[in-house]
Amino acid sequence: MIKLGIIGAMAVEVATLRENMTDLTVTTRAGMEFATGTLEQLPVVVALCGVGKVNAALCMQILCDCFGVTHIVNTGVAGALHTGLDIGDIVVSQDAMYHDMDVCGLGYPLGKVPGLDVIAFPADDALLAYAFQASEQTHPGHTWIGRVASGDQFICSRAKKDQIIQFTHALCTEMEGAAIAQAAYLNGIPFAILRAISDRADDSAEMDYPSFEAIAAQRCAAVLQAMAARLWEDTQR
């Protein structure tokens, strides 16, 4: 039986999901809210982790240790790196890596976490396919598959975005995905990252983000509901 853990950093990213859950029970651990129930009949735990990599990784471990989730999806908004992405487009992770991990002075490539055998953490192929199909079902023609780059920075300048693109080749950037991906990788839990674009690949992030954050979050919620429905249907076959 699938029990899907869904992690969002901000209330706007999980509010719609919680409103549409049934048999809802909310508990708090480490200052984070975990809403247990069903979404489109699928057992889920929707977690509000807070912003940043430490919060995200801690939340992921709590979901593994205390709630018995079998799969993880990180949902939320992201800033575009690729110039072809528009506000409201959906990015589904092929993999995720850090753009702010720098141990180059010890001989490691930029982005590499010492002691791990990968630079980018690969998403689960099956979850990726479910997410892509659900996104195309709800927003046809607006889904991209590629790398997500994460770091503890809100990226709002074109120059910084160009720097991140140069060594990550990512489609978008945000602040939690790679930490969740690393924790999932170490725990052997299948994961995918689902991000709606809230600002373009230019210098307009500070202007775009407040206006489009809610719209982008609603798009992710619609995709996740469609994804949950498909997962539930397939588990009943």
MOUR-V872220 format. One record per residue. N is the residue number from 1. PSI is psi as a letter, one per 30 degrees, with the letter a starting at -180 (NA if undefined). NEAR is the number of other ideal C-beta (glycine too) atoms within 10 Angstrom. Layout:
# MOUR-V872220
<<N;PSI;NEAR> <N;PSI;NEAR>>
This chain:
# MOUR-V872220
<<1;k;6> <2;k;15> <3;j;15> <4;k;22> <5;k;26> <6;k;28> <7;k;31> <8;k;29> <9;e;25> <10;l;16> <11;e;12> <12;f;16> <13;f;28> <14;f;26> <15;e;17> <16;e;17> <17;e;23> <18;e;20> <19;f;9> <20;g;18> <21;l;22> <22;l;9> <23;h;8> <24;k;14> <25;k;10> <26;k;13> <27;l;12> <28;k;9> <29;k;15> <30;h;13> <31;g;10> <32;k;17> <33;k;17> <34;j;22> <35;j;19> <36;k;17> <37;b;18> <38;k;15> <39;j;26> <40;h;18> <41;f;14> <42;k;20> <43;k;21> <44;l;28> <45;j;24> <46;j;27> <47;k;27> <48;j;23> <49;f;30> <50;l;19> <51;k;15> <52;l;17> <53;e;21> <54;e;13> <55;e;20> <56;e;28> <57;e;20> <58;e;19> <59;e;29> <60;e;28> <61;e;16> <62;e;19> <63;e;28> <64;e;19> <65;e;11> <66;f;13> <67;f;17> <68;h;11> <69;l;25> <70;f;13> <71;l;20> <72;k;28> <73;k;30> <74;k;34> <75;l;26> <76;a;26> <77;l;26> <78;l;30> <79;k;24> <80;k;26> <81;e;26> <82;k;18> <83;f;11> <84;f;9> <85;k;22> <86;l;11> <87;k;19> <88;f;15> <89;l;23> <90;k;26> <91;k;29> <92;k;26> <93;k;31> <94;e;19> <95;l;20> <96;k;29> <97;l;26> <98;k;24> <99;f;25> <100;g;16> <101;j;20> <102;j;13> <103;h;13> <104;e;11> <105;f;6> <106;g;8> <107;g;8> <108;k;15> <109;l;11> <110;k;16> <111;f;21> <112;k;20> <113;j;16> <114;k;9> <115;f;6> <116;l;11> <117;g;7> <118;l;13> <119;e;17> <120;k;21> <121;j;25> <122;k;14> <123;l;29> <124;k;18> <125;e;11> <126;e;13> <127;e;22> <128;e;21> <129;e;14> <130;e;22> <131;e;29> <132;e;19> <133;e;16> <134;e;24> <135;e;28> <136;f;15> <137;e;15> <138;e;19> <139;i;17> <140;k;8> <141;g;7> <142;g;17> <143;k;20> <144;k;19> <145;k;16> <146;a;16> <147;k;22> <148;k;32> <149;k;28> <150;k;30> <151;l;22> <152;h;14> <153;k;13> <154;j;15> <155;j;24> <156;g;17> <157;k;12> <158;e;14> <159;e;8> <160;e;16> <161;e;26> <162;e;11> <163;e;13> <164;e;21> <165;e;18> <166;e;9> <167;f;14> <168;f;24> <169;h;14> <170;l;28> <171;e;26> <172;l;31> <173;k;28> <174;a;26> <175;g;22> <176;f;34> <177;e;36> <178;e;34> <179;e;27> <180;e;30> <181;e;30> <182;e;24> <183;e;23> <184;e;28> <185;e;19> <186;f;14> <187;f;15> <188;h;7> <189;k;18> <190;k;16> <191;l;27> <192;l;28> <193;k;33> <194;j;31> <195;k;29> <196;k;29> <197;k;27> <198;f;26> <199;l;27> <200;l;21> <201;h;23> <202;a;13> <203;g;14> <204;g;13> <205;e;22> <206;e;11> <207;e;12> <208;e;19> <209;e;17> <210;e;11> <211;e;11> <212;f;19> <213;e;18> <214;e;15> <215;e;13> <216;e;25> <217;e;24> <218;e;16> <219;e;25> <220;e;28> <221;e;26> <222;e;20> <223;e;27> <224;e;28> <225;e;19> <226;e;20> <227;e;28> <228;e;26> <229;e;16> <230;e;18> <231;e;23> <232;e;18> <233;e;12> <234;f;11> <235;f;12> <236;f;7> <237;NA;4>>
